[in-house]
Amino acid sequence: MNCFKRMLGFAPVVKIEVFQALDGWRWRMRARNGEIVAQSEAYTRRESAVDTATMFTKASIVMEKSQ
């Protein structure tokens, strides 16, 4: 999580979790209240899951700023 905080320059409103599931690496996004608000498909490489979670997080921030 610290890598996302450093990358974005502030503490995010959501928490990104990257974890290994039975079918590969996955990520999920949790709101402050702990509710899962987004989750991924399975990735064969952890780095792919982290990269996609990073892109998803950046895209949601841009969308929020433009509204």
Phi, psi and omega in degrees: 000324180301327180296324178291321179296316178294319184293319184272342177086003178203167179283122182290159178283337182246167177243131177258129178243126174251127185215159178266121177257180180297328184259008178138198180270138180225163172228155174218152180248128179246139174285172180302329181278002178093353180289137176283121182253345176201150176210159188257174168279179179275139177242146180282333181245139178301319181301323179294319178296317179296316180299315181293319178298321178297312179298318180298317180296314179297319180296320180292327178291318179297317179297319181295319181293328184278348181279000000 
